[in-house]
């Protein structure tokens, strides 16, 4: 199964994705978007 960043939609073929849990769902976020999620979208 192909995973995509929840924020920008990039796939794990192109960038490192990190697995997250949110409301009992598995989500993936790339290393570029992780700081955005932590600090809030601008
Ligand atoms: Zn991303």
mmCIF file of the protein (N, C-alpha, C, O) and its ligand, coordinates in Angstrom:
data_MODEL
# 
_entry.id   MODEL 
# 
loop_
_entity.id 
_entity.type 
_entity.pdbx_number_of_molecules 
1 polymer     1 
2 non-polymer 1 
# 
_entity_poly.entity_id                      1 
_entity_poly.type                           'polypeptide(L)' 
_entity_poly.nstd_linkage                   no 
_entity_poly.nstd_monomer                   no 
_entity_poly.pdbx_seq_one_letter_code       
;(UNK)(UNK)(UNK)(UNK)(UNK)(UNK)(UNK)(UNK)(UNK)(UNK)(UNK)(UNK)(UNK)(UNK)(UNK)(UNK)
(UNK)(UNK)(UNK)(UNK)(UNK)(UNK)(UNK)(UNK)(UNK)(UNK)(UNK)(UNK)(UNK)(UNK)(UNK)(UNK)
(UNK)(UNK)(UNK)(UNK)(UNK)(UNK)(UNK)(UNK)(UNK)(UNK)
;
_entity_poly.pdbx_seq_one_letter_code_can   XXXXXXXXXXXXXXXXXXXXXXXXXXXXXXXXXXXXXXXXXX 
_entity_poly.pdbx_strand_id                 A 
# 
loop_
_entity_poly_seq.entity_id 
_entity_poly_seq.num 
_entity_poly_seq.mon_id 
_entity_poly_seq.hetero 
1 1  UNK n 
1 2  UNK n 
1 3  UNK n 
1 4  UNK n 
1 5  UNK n 
1 6  UNK n 
1 7  UNK n 
1 8  UNK n 
1 9  UNK n 
1 10 UNK n 
1 11 UNK n 
1 12 UNK n 
1 13 UNK n 
1 14 UNK n 
1 15 UNK n 
1 16 UNK n 
1 17 UNK n 
1 18 UNK n 
1 19 UNK n 
1 20 UNK n 
1 21 UNK n 
1 22 UNK n 
1 23 UNK n 
1 24 UNK n 
1 25 UNK n 
1 26 UNK n 
1 27 UNK n 
1 28 UNK n 
1 29 UNK n 
1 30 UNK n 
1 31 UNK n 
1 32 UNK n 
1 33 UNK n 
1 34 UNK n 
1 35 UNK n 
1 36 UNK n 
1 37 UNK n 
1 38 UNK n 
1 39 UNK n 
1 40 UNK n 
1 41 UNK n 
1 42 UNK n 
# 
loop_
_struct_asym.id 
_struct_asym.entity_id 
A 1 
B 2 
# 
loop_
_chem_comp.id 
_chem_comp.type 
_chem_comp.mon_nstd_flag 
UNK 'L-peptide linking' . 
ZN  non-polymer         . 
# 
_pdbx_entity_nonpoly.entity_id   2 
_pdbx_entity_nonpoly.name        ? 
_pdbx_entity_nonpoly.comp_id     ZN 
# 
_pdbx_nonpoly_scheme.asym_id         B 
_pdbx_nonpoly_scheme.entity_id       2 
_pdbx_nonpoly_scheme.mon_id          ZN 
_pdbx_nonpoly_scheme.ndb_seq_num     1 
_pdbx_nonpoly_scheme.pdb_seq_num     101 
_pdbx_nonpoly_scheme.auth_seq_num    101 
_pdbx_nonpoly_scheme.pdb_mon_id      ZN 
_pdbx_nonpoly_scheme.auth_mon_id     ZN 
_pdbx_nonpoly_scheme.pdb_strand_id   A 
_pdbx_nonpoly_scheme.pdb_ins_code    . 
# 
loop_
_atom_site.group_PDB 
_atom_site.id 
_atom_site.type_symbol 
_atom_site.label_atom_id 
_atom_site.label_alt_id 
_atom_site.label_comp_id 
_atom_site.label_asym_id 
_atom_site.label_entity_id 
_atom_site.label_seq_id 
_atom_site.pdbx_PDB_ins_code 
_atom_site.Cartn_x 
_atom_site.Cartn_y 
_atom_site.Cartn_z 
_atom_site.occupancy 
_atom_site.B_iso_or_equiv 
_atom_site.pdbx_formal_charge 
_atom_site.auth_seq_id 
_atom_site.auth_comp_id 
_atom_site.auth_asym_id 
_atom_site.auth_atom_id 
_atom_site.pdbx_PDB_model_num 
ATOM   1   N  N  . UNK A 1 1  ? 0.839  -1.194 0.000  1.00 0.00 ? 1   UNK A N  1 
ATOM   2   C  CA . UNK A 1 1  ? 0.000  0.000  0.000  1.00 0.00 ? 1   UNK A CA 1 
ATOM   3   C  C  . UNK A 1 1  ? 0.878  1.248  0.000  1.00 0.00 ? 1   UNK A C  1 
ATOM   4   O  O  . UNK A 1 1  ? 1.878  1.328  0.712  1.00 0.00 ? 1   UNK A O  1 
ATOM   5   N  N  . UNK A 1 2  ? 0.479  2.210  -0.810 1.00 0.00 ? 2   UNK A N  1 
ATOM   6   C  CA . UNK A 1 2  ? 1.231  3.454  -0.912 1.00 0.00 ? 2   UNK A CA 1 
ATOM   7   C  C  . UNK A 1 2  ? 0.705  4.464  0.113  1.00 0.00 ? 2   UNK A C  1 
ATOM   8   O  O  . UNK A 1 2  ? -0.496 4.716  0.210  1.00 0.00 ? 2   UNK A O  1 
ATOM   9   N  N  . UNK A 1 3  ? 1.635  5.023  0.859  1.00 0.00 ? 3   UNK A N  1 
ATOM   10  C  CA . UNK A 1 3  ? 1.244  6.027  1.843  1.00 0.00 ? 3   UNK A CA 1 
ATOM   11  C  C  . UNK A 1 3  ? 1.566  7.411  1.313  1.00 0.00 ? 3   UNK A C  1 
ATOM   12  O  O  . UNK A 1 3  ? 2.535  7.606  0.579  1.00 0.00 ? 3   UNK A O  1 
ATOM   13  N  N  . UNK A 1 4  ? 0.744  8.357  1.695  1.00 0.00 ? 4   UNK A N  1 
ATOM   14  C  CA . UNK A 1 4  ? 0.923  9.741  1.261  1.00 0.00 ? 4   UNK A CA 1 
ATOM   15  C  C  . UNK A 1 4  ? 0.904  10.670 2.464  1.00 0.00 ? 4   UNK A C  1 
ATOM   16  O  O  . UNK A 1 4  ? 0.245  10.405 3.469  1.00 0.00 ? 4   UNK A O  1 
ATOM   17  N  N  . UNK A 1 5  ? 1.637  11.755 2.336  1.00 0.00 ? 5   UNK A N  1 
ATOM   18  C  CA . UNK A 1 5  ? 1.607  12.802 3.365  1.00 0.00 ? 5   UNK A CA 1 
ATOM   19  C  C  . UNK A 1 5  ? 0.205  13.399 3.434  1.00 0.00 ? 5   UNK A C  1 
ATOM   20  O  O  . UNK A 1 5  ? -0.385 13.737 2.408  1.00 0.00 ? 5   UNK A O  1 
ATOM   21  N  N  . UNK A 1 6  ? -0.312 13.524 4.628  1.00 0.00 ? 6   UNK A N  1 
ATOM   22  C  CA . UNK A 1 6  ? -1.677 14.048 4.779  1.00 0.00 ? 6   UNK A CA 1 
ATOM   23  C  C  . UNK A 1 6  ? -1.762 15.520 4.408  1.00 0.00 ? 6   UNK A C  1 
ATOM   24  O  O  . UNK A 1 6  ? -2.840 16.016 4.080  1.00 0.00 ? 6   UNK A O  1 
ATOM   25  N  N  . UNK A 1 7  ? -0.638 16.222 4.457  1.00 0.00 ? 7   UNK A N  1 
ATOM   26  C  CA . UNK A 1 7  ? -0.660 17.661 4.183  1.00 0.00 ? 7   UNK A CA 1 
ATOM   27  C  C  . UNK A 1 7  ? -0.416 17.974 2.704  1.00 0.00 ? 7   UNK A C  1 
ATOM   28  O  O  . UNK A 1 7  ? -1.188 18.715 2.096  1.00 0.00 ? 7   UNK A O  1 
ATOM   29  N  N  . UNK A 1 8  ? 0.650  17.417 2.122  1.00 0.00 ? 8   UNK A N  1 
ATOM   30  C  CA . UNK A 1 8  ? 1.004  17.787 0.754  1.00 0.00 ? 8   UNK A CA 1 
ATOM   31  C  C  . UNK A 1 8  ? 0.791  16.649 -0.243 1.00 0.00 ? 8   UNK A C  1 
ATOM   32  O  O  . UNK A 1 8  ? 0.861  16.875 -1.451 1.00 0.00 ? 8   UNK A O  1 
ATOM   33  N  N  . UNK A 1 9  ? 0.534  15.441 0.235  1.00 0.00 ? 9   UNK A N  1 
ATOM   34  C  CA . UNK A 1 9  ? 0.222  14.334 -0.653 1.00 0.00 ? 9   UNK A CA 1 
ATOM   35  C  C  . UNK A 1 9  ? 1.427  13.660 -1.278 1.00 0.00 ? 9   UNK A C  1 
ATOM   36  O  O  . UNK A 1 9  ? 1.270  12.805 -2.150 1.00 0.00 ? 9   UNK A O  1 
ATOM   37  N  N  . UNK A 1 10 ? 2.628  14.024 -0.853 1.00 0.00 ? 10  UNK A N  1 
ATOM   38  C  CA . UNK A 1 10 ? 3.824  13.396 -1.401 1.00 0.00 ? 10  UNK A CA 1 
ATOM   39  C  C  . UNK A 1 10 ? 3.891  11.943 -0.914 1.00 0.00 ? 10  UNK A C  1 
ATOM   40  O  O  . UNK A 1 10 ? 3.417  11.620 0.175  1.00 0.00 ? 10  UNK A O  1 
ATOM   41  N  N  . UNK A 1 11 ? 4.486  11.079 -1.735 1.00 0.00 ? 11  UNK A N  1 
ATOM   42  C  CA . UNK A 1 11 ? 4.524  9.666  -1.374 1.00 0.00 ? 11  UNK A CA 1 
ATOM   43  C  C  . UNK A 1 11 ? 5.865  9.288  -0.758 1.00 0.00 ? 11  UNK A C  1 
ATOM   44  O  O  . UNK A 1 11 ? 6.849  10.023 -0.840 1.00 0.00 ? 11  UNK A O  1 
ATOM   45  N  N  . UNK A 1 12 ? 5.862  8.114  -0.141 1.00 0.00 ? 12  UNK A N  1 
ATOM   46  C  CA . UNK A 1 12 ? 7.079  7.630  0.508  1.00 0.00 ? 12  UNK A CA 1 
ATOM   47  C  C  . UNK A 1 12 ? 8.148  7.222  -0.498 1.00 0.00 ? 12  UNK A C  1 
ATOM   48  O  O  . UNK A 1 12 ? 9.264  6.879  -0.105 1.00 0.00 ? 12  UNK A O  1 
ATOM   49  N  N  . UNK A 1 13 ? 7.827  7.252  -1.784 1.00 0.00 ? 13  UNK A N  1 
ATOM   50  C  CA . UNK A 1 13 ? 8.856  7.054  -2.806 1.00 0.00 ? 13  UNK A CA 1 
ATOM   51  C  C  . UNK A 1 13 ? 9.781  8.264  -2.907 1.00 0.00 ? 13  UNK A C  1 
ATOM   52  O  O  . UNK A 1 13 ? 10.933 8.147  -3.327 1.00 0.00 ? 13  UNK A O  1 
ATOM   53  N  N  . UNK A 1 14 ? 9.264  9.422  -2.518 1.00 0.00 ? 14  UNK A N  1 
ATOM   54  C  CA . UNK A 1 14 ? 9.987  10.670 -2.751 1.00 0.00 ? 14  UNK A CA 1 
ATOM   55  C  C  . UNK A 1 14 ? 10.608 11.261 -1.497 1.00 0.00 ? 14  UNK A C  1 
ATOM   56  O  O  . UNK A 1 14 ? 11.592 11.996 -1.572 1.00 0.00 ? 14  UNK A O  1 
ATOM   57  N  N  . UNK A 1 15 ? 10.038 10.944 -0.355 1.00 0.00 ? 15  UNK A N  1 
ATOM   58  C  CA . UNK A 1 15 ? 10.483 11.586 0.885  1.00 0.00 ? 15  UNK A CA 1 
ATOM   59  C  C  . UNK A 1 15 ? 10.176 10.650 2.046  1.00 0.00 ? 15  UNK A C  1 
ATOM   60  O  O  . UNK A 1 15 ? 9.328  9.764  1.937  1.00 0.00 ? 15  UNK A O  1 
ATOM   61  N  N  . UNK A 1 16 ? 10.862 10.855 3.141  1.00 0.00 ? 16  UNK A N  1 
ATOM   62  C  CA . UNK A 1 16 ? 10.584 10.070 4.351  1.00 0.00 ? 16  UNK A CA 1 
ATOM   63  C  C  . UNK A 1 16 ? 9.230  10.474 4.911  1.00 0.00 ? 16  UNK A C  1 
ATOM   64  O  O  . UNK A 1 16 ? 8.956  11.656 5.121  1.00 0.00 ? 16  UNK A O  1 
ATOM   65  N  N  . UNK A 1 17 ? 8.392  9.479  5.149  1.00 0.00 ? 17  UNK A N  1 
ATOM   66  C  CA . UNK A 1 17 ? 7.111  9.729  5.794  1.00 0.00 ? 17  UNK A CA 1 
ATOM   67  C  C  . UNK A 1 17 ? 7.147  9.179  7.216  1.00 0.00 ? 17  UNK A C  1 
ATOM   68  O  O  . UNK A 1 17 ? 7.737  8.132  7.484  1.00 0.00 ? 17  UNK A O  1 
ATOM   69  N  N  . UNK A 1 18 ? 6.515  9.897  8.101  1.00 0.00 ? 18  UNK A N  1 
ATOM   70  C  CA . UNK A 1 18 ? 6.420  9.474  9.489  1.00 0.00 ? 18  UNK A CA 1 
ATOM   71  C  C  . UNK A 1 18 ? 4.980  9.074  9.782  1.00 0.00 ? 18  UNK A C  1 
ATOM   72  O  O  . UNK A 1 18 ? 4.039  9.757  9.376  1.00 0.00 ? 18  UNK A O  1 
ATOM   73  N  N  . UNK A 1 19 ? 4.821  7.976  10.481 1.00 0.00 ? 19  UNK A N  1 
ATOM   74  C  CA . UNK A 1 19 ? 3.487  7.497  10.832 1.00 0.00 ? 19  UNK A CA 1 
ATOM   75  C  C  . UNK A 1 19 ? 2.985  8.211  12.072 1.00 0.00 ? 19  UNK A C  1 
ATOM   76  O  O  . UNK A 1 19 ? 3.726  8.407  13.036 1.00 0.00 ? 19  UNK A O  1 
ATOM   77  N  N  . UNK A 1 20 ? 1.715  8.600  12.036 1.00 0.00 ? 20  UNK A N  1 
ATOM   78  C  CA . UNK A 1 20 ? 1.076  9.275  13.159 1.00 0.00 ? 20  UNK A CA 1 
ATOM   79  C  C  . UNK A 1 20 ? -0.249 8.572  13.447 1.00 0.00 ? 20  UNK A C  1 
ATOM   80  O  O  . UNK A 1 20 ? -0.782 7.847  12.606 1.00 0.00 ? 20  UNK A O  1 
ATOM   81  N  N  . UNK A 1 21 ? -0.757 8.797  14.630 1.00 0.00 ? 21  UNK A N  1 
ATOM   82  C  CA . UNK A 1 21 ? -2.083 8.303  14.979 1.00 0.00 ? 21  UNK A CA 1 
ATOM   83  C  C  . UNK A 1 21 ? -2.953 9.511  15.305 1.00 0.00 ? 21  UNK A C  1 
ATOM   84  O  O  . UNK A 1 21 ? -2.559 10.386 16.075 1.00 0.00 ? 21  UNK A O  1 
ATOM   85  N  N  . UNK A 1 22 ? -4.138 9.545  14.710 1.00 0.00 ? 22  UNK A N  1 
ATOM   86  C  CA . UNK A 1 22 ? -5.067 10.626 14.995 1.00 0.00 ? 22  UNK A CA 1 
ATOM   87  C  C  . UNK A 1 22 ? -6.476 10.065 14.968 1.00 0.00 ? 22  UNK A C  1 
ATOM   88  O  O  . UNK A 1 22 ? -6.915 9.512  13.960 1.00 0.00 ? 22  UNK A O  1 
ATOM   89  N  N  . UNK A 1 23 ? -7.181 10.211 16.079 1.00 0.00 ? 23  UNK A N  1 
ATOM   90  C  CA . UNK A 1 23 ? -8.546 9.696  16.189 1.00 0.00 ? 23  UNK A CA 1 
ATOM   91  C  C  . UNK A 1 23 ? -8.630 8.245  15.732 1.00 0.00 ? 23  UNK A C  1 
ATOM   92  O  O  . UNK A 1 23 ? -9.536 7.848  14.999 1.00 0.00 ? 23  UNK A O  1 
ATOM   93  N  N  . UNK A 1 24 ? -7.638 7.459  16.200 1.00 0.00 ? 24  UNK A N  1 
ATOM   94  C  CA . UNK A 1 24 ? -7.600 6.025  15.927 1.00 0.00 ? 24  UNK A CA 1 
ATOM   95  C  C  . UNK A 1 24 ? -7.369 5.689  14.455 1.00 0.00 ? 24  UNK A C  1 
ATOM   96  O  O  . UNK A 1 24 ? -7.624 4.562  14.029 1.00 0.00 ? 24  UNK A O  1 
ATOM   97  N  N  . UNK A 1 25 ? -6.894 6.651  13.685 1.00 0.00 ? 25  UNK A N  1 
ATOM   98  C  CA . UNK A 1 25 ? -6.519 6.387  12.302 1.00 0.00 ? 25  UNK A CA 1 
ATOM   99  C  C  . UNK A 1 25 ? -5.017 6.504  12.151 1.00 0.00 ? 25  UNK A C  1 
ATOM   100 O  O  . UNK A 1 25 ? -4.369 7.275  12.858 1.00 0.00 ? 25  UNK A O  1 
ATOM   101 N  N  . UNK A 1 26 ? -4.466 5.730  11.221 1.00 0.00 ? 26  UNK A N  1 
ATOM   102 C  CA . UNK A 1 26 ? -3.059 5.868  10.892 1.00 0.00 ? 26  UNK A CA 1 
ATOM   103 C  C  . UNK A 1 26 ? -2.905 6.912  9.798  1.00 0.00 ? 26  UNK A C  1 
ATOM   104 O  O  . UNK A 1 26 ? -3.494 6.793  8.724  1.00 0.00 ? 26  UNK A O  1 
ATOM   105 N  N  . UNK A 1 27 ? -2.113 7.929  10.078 1.00 0.00 ? 27  UNK A N  1 
ATOM   106 C  CA . UNK A 1 27 ? -1.847 8.981  9.114  1.00 0.00 ? 27  UNK A CA 1 
ATOM   107 C  C  . UNK A 1 27 ? -0.351 9.064  8.892  1.00 0.00 ? 27  UNK A C  1 
ATOM   108 O  O  . UNK A 1 27 ? 0.440  8.612  9.720  1.00 0.00 ? 27  UNK A O  1 
ATOM   109 N  N  . UNK A 1 28 ? 0.025  9.638  7.779  1.00 0.00 ? 28  UNK A N  1 
ATOM   110 C  CA . UNK A 1 28 ? 1.434  9.809  7.471  1.00 0.00 ? 28  UNK A CA 1 
ATOM   111 C  C  . UNK A 1 28 ? 1.707  11.257 7.136  1.00 0.00 ? 28  UNK A C  1 
ATOM   112 O  O  . UNK A 1 28 ? 0.915  11.926 6.473  1.00 0.00 ? 28  UNK A O  1 
ATOM   113 N  N  . UNK A 1 29 ? 2.843  11.722 7.607  1.00 0.00 ? 29  UNK A N  1 
ATOM   114 C  CA . UNK A 1 29 ? 3.231  13.090 7.318  1.00 0.00 ? 29  UNK A CA 1 
ATOM   115 C  C  . UNK A 1 29 ? 4.703  13.078 6.920  1.00 0.00 ? 29  UNK A C  1 
ATOM   116 O  O  . UNK A 1 29 ? 5.502  12.350 7.509  1.00 0.00 ? 29  UNK A O  1 
ATOM   117 N  N  . UNK A 1 30 ? 5.060  13.881 5.922  1.00 0.00 ? 30  UNK A N  1 
ATOM   118 C  CA . UNK A 1 30 ? 6.446  13.926 5.483  1.00 0.00 ? 30  UNK A CA 1 
ATOM   119 C  C  . UNK A 1 30 ? 7.258  14.853 6.381  1.00 0.00 ? 30  UNK A C  1 
ATOM   120 O  O  . UNK A 1 30 ? 6.710  15.651 7.141  1.00 0.00 ? 30  UNK A O  1 
ATOM   121 N  N  . UNK A 1 31 ? 8.573  14.727 6.274  1.00 0.00 ? 31  UNK A N  1 
ATOM   122 C  CA . UNK A 1 31 ? 9.451  15.498 7.156  1.00 0.00 ? 31  UNK A CA 1 
ATOM   123 C  C  . UNK A 1 31 ? 9.360  17.000 6.889  1.00 0.00 ? 31  UNK A C  1 
ATOM   124 O  O  . UNK A 1 31 ? 9.680  17.805 7.764  1.00 0.00 ? 31  UNK A O  1 
ATOM   125 N  N  . UNK A 1 32 ? 8.926  17.380 5.692  1.00 0.00 ? 32  UNK A N  1 
ATOM   126 C  CA . UNK A 1 32 ? 8.772  18.803 5.396  1.00 0.00 ? 32  UNK A CA 1 
ATOM   127 C  C  . UNK A 1 32 ? 7.543  19.382 6.074  1.00 0.00 ? 32  UNK A C  1 
ATOM   128 O  O  . UNK A 1 32 ? 7.549  20.529 6.522  1.00 0.00 ? 32  UNK A O  1 
ATOM   129 N  N  . UNK A 1 33 ? 6.492  18.580 6.147  1.00 0.00 ? 33  UNK A N  1 
ATOM   130 C  CA . UNK A 1 33 ? 5.230  19.084 6.689  1.00 0.00 ? 33  UNK A CA 1 
ATOM   131 C  C  . UNK A 1 33 ? 5.131  18.923 8.197  1.00 0.00 ? 33  UNK A C  1 
ATOM   132 O  O  . UNK A 1 33 ? 4.304  19.572 8.837  1.00 0.00 ? 33  UNK A O  1 
ATOM   133 N  N  . UNK A 1 34 ? 5.958  18.073 8.763  1.00 0.00 ? 34  UNK A N  1 
ATOM   134 C  CA . UNK A 1 34 ? 5.873  17.868 10.204 1.00 0.00 ? 34  UNK A CA 1 
ATOM   135 C  C  . UNK A 1 34 ? 6.032  19.172 10.991 1.00 0.00 ? 34  UNK A C  1 
ATOM   136 O  O  . UNK A 1 34 ? 5.237  19.413 11.899 1.00 0.00 ? 34  UNK A O  1 
ATOM   137 N  N  . UNK A 1 35 ? 7.016  20.023 10.691 1.00 0.00 ? 35  UNK A N  1 
ATOM   138 C  CA . UNK A 1 35 ? 7.129  21.289 11.426 1.00 0.00 ? 35  UNK A CA 1 
ATOM   139 C  C  . UNK A 1 35 ? 5.910  22.183 11.257 1.00 0.00 ? 35  UNK A C  1 
ATOM   140 O  O  . UNK A 1 35 ? 5.540  22.916 12.174 1.00 0.00 ? 35  UNK A O  1 
ATOM   141 N  N  . UNK A 1 36 ? 5.291  22.124 10.094 1.00 0.00 ? 36  UNK A N  1 
ATOM   142 C  CA . UNK A 1 36 ? 4.090  22.924 9.851  1.00 0.00 ? 36  UNK A CA 1 
ATOM   143 C  C  . UNK A 1 36 ? 2.970  22.470 10.773 1.00 0.00 ? 36  UNK A C  1 
ATOM   144 O  O  . UNK A 1 36 ? 2.247  23.291 11.338 1.00 0.00 ? 36  UNK A O  1 
ATOM   145 N  N  . UNK A 1 37 ? 2.832  21.169 10.919 1.00 0.00 ? 37  UNK A N  1 
ATOM   146 C  CA . UNK A 1 37 ? 1.793  20.635 11.789 1.00 0.00 ? 37  UNK A CA 1 
ATOM   147 C  C  . UNK A 1 37 ? 2.070  20.967 13.254 1.00 0.00 ? 37  UNK A C  1 
ATOM   148 O  O  . UNK A 1 37 ? 1.150  21.244 14.023 1.00 0.00 ? 37  UNK A O  1 
ATOM   149 N  N  . UNK A 1 38 ? 3.324  20.935 13.619 1.00 0.00 ? 38  UNK A N  1 
ATOM   150 C  CA . UNK A 1 38 ? 3.699  21.223 15.005 1.00 0.00 ? 38  UNK A CA 1 
ATOM   151 C  C  . UNK A 1 38 ? 3.439  22.688 15.333 1.00 0.00 ? 38  UNK A C  1 
ATOM   152 O  O  . UNK A 1 38 ? 2.909  23.007 16.396 1.00 0.00 ? 38  UNK A O  1 
ATOM   153 N  N  . UNK A 1 39 ? 3.816  23.580 14.413 1.00 0.00 ? 39  UNK A N  1 
ATOM   154 C  CA . UNK A 1 39 ? 3.721  25.000 14.704 1.00 0.00 ? 39  UNK A CA 1 
ATOM   155 C  C  . UNK A 1 39 ? 2.402  25.625 14.263 1.00 0.00 ? 39  UNK A C  1 
ATOM   156 O  O  . UNK A 1 39 ? 2.125  26.784 14.572 1.00 0.00 ? 39  UNK A O  1 
ATOM   157 N  N  . UNK A 1 40 ? 1.591  24.855 13.540 1.00 0.00 ? 40  UNK A N  1 
ATOM   158 C  CA . UNK A 1 40 ? 0.340  25.382 13.014 1.00 0.00 ? 40  UNK A CA 1 
ATOM   159 C  C  . UNK A 1 40 ? 0.551  25.946 11.626 1.00 0.00 ? 40  UNK A C  1 
ATOM   160 O  O  . UNK A 1 40 ? 1.625  26.467 11.327 1.00 0.00 ? 40  UNK A O  1 
ATOM   161 N  N  . UNK A 1 41 ? -0.464 25.850 10.766 1.00 0.00 ? 41  UNK A N  1 
ATOM   162 C  CA . UNK A 1 41 ? -0.317 26.313 9.404  1.00 0.00 ? 41  UNK A CA 1 
ATOM   163 C  C  . UNK A 1 41 ? -0.266 27.839 9.351  1.00 0.00 ? 41  UNK A C  1 
ATOM   164 O  O  . UNK A 1 41 ? -0.907 28.519 10.153 1.00 0.00 ? 41  UNK A O  1 
ATOM   165 N  N  . UNK A 1 42 ? 0.480  28.352 8.426  1.00 0.00 ? 42  UNK A N  1 
ATOM   166 C  CA . UNK A 1 42 ? 0.686  29.799 8.326  1.00 0.00 ? 42  UNK A CA 1 
ATOM   167 C  C  . UNK A 1 42 ? -0.187 30.384 7.233  1.00 0.00 ? 42  UNK A C  1 
ATOM   168 O  O  . UNK A 1 42 ? -0.154 31.592 6.997  1.00 0.00 ? 42  UNK A O  1 
HETATM 169 ZN ZN . ZN  B 2 .  ? 4.084  16.745 3.264  1.00 0.00 ? 101 ZN  A ZN 1 
# 
